[in-house]
């Protein structure tokens, strides 16, 4: 196990390095620079600014010094907002985005699995069609459309929830709903189909032949096997939820990381672009790693480590 | 001998888009304490459906026990509530399925799978259940049961898995064990070991076994009595000697002739030509008529009466009618 984790950690660092390199050169290949603004600055000022931020150096030198700063976990100051460092922005924005992301993921996973299991157990019945109709709607409606719809219905027409911002649990309801519906639908459909398949397996018949109750059969024997494909998509779903927050954060005026990310690209704020990208990538890589570990725990046939002696 | 299980005129149907499939059409048999009854027949003759109907394990819908009764110690299993049926499954009547590779849950240790049945039925503690499970593993011949208890199914070979499946079925000391093709998925050496295990366990626990198989070699090794099924009916039944030495039904004879034999050097196997009838609309007469070398006009018109040759041996065939017997005698 330890050996496997070490191997994976090394692979993760290499992946991250690839992402940093790609982002760095892509970013510099976009036309424009942080100092291209509508009001023209004199050439001397421009040069001064560029030399202050080392932007006049050749690209490979900039790249080298950036790698050095990433290793020391210091993403530097923002060019556009010189009073803030990128680390400050991440420190402020990430807890909010993380909270939204985790709550969304939990809601999506639990409601998705529940819906899927119910649909499978009532196969071809009313509840099945009902659950799957919800799922199809959930997959088809983009989350920003759902978000505006929810705001209009539940915050403007009927004033149950606040329209926007982020300060109490009530504020979390609408963005979480908007964000969780899509992933929930995907999980529900996946759970249903894999549950239906598992329920026809021989070992379910064995369990019935033992005289176990339907509840025990579903929870002990069927669900765990049915969840394996769900866990597989969980990594990518976590990715889509994290990136999906950009738009939702904008709509609900949530002070998360998404704001900084979008702004930084528009203004070519190089350090912020790099900082947020690297940070997001790192989180995604860690998520995928956790999914792999979870897979090994759920299914004993998947060995994460070599057997002793072989 | 004491009757443990009585199946009377059992009819099982499956509703499909194409109509009703009459898979079992009036099966009647008894099972005595401590004996092994083999039910033989080709694929699709209804032998597995019969066995699963006894346990009420046929997928329903589409399957349905249309009529008939299954009496277990005087109780009709087709009439009782599902909740009550659950207390009988795995405790009084257990079942072993064909493929040990898929019959065990891959994500639970065999220990957990053994123990859950004991706790379900006996309400014993985890420790007591584990002790019982370990005893059972030893009985079925699993070496190092303490260690193997914590293993997952994929860590066992096919033969060992079948032993575990057998242990699981026997762990609550059932009175009836239904084994549905228990050795079909195993190679012959393992097959012999498993059959020996059956005999051994039967001696120790006096369990009654219903053995579903299409392998007459297996039948010859372990069965006390044999019932031959064809197209959803038992066409001939008797003791092992009756069936192997004095088969009466042309189908039984055909089955015996189609078994490869070492003692008849060079003799060709004689297959039964044709295929079984469509069970969407089974024929009115004897279902074997179309494939039977001895078919007479009457065979197509009406299903033959049951003829009792001895107390145990009975056969459904018009050839047993005294007029047919006279004809046969005159030909000879």
Interface residues (C-beta under 8 A of the other chain):
Chain A: X201 X202 X203 X205 X206 X207 X208 X209 X210 X211 X212 X213 X216 X220 X221 X224 X225 X298 X299 X300 X301
Chain B: X55 X57 X86 X87 X88 X89 X90 X91 X94 X95 X97 X99 X102 X103 X104 X105 X106 X107 X108 X109 X116 X117 X120 X121 X152 X154 X165 X168 X169
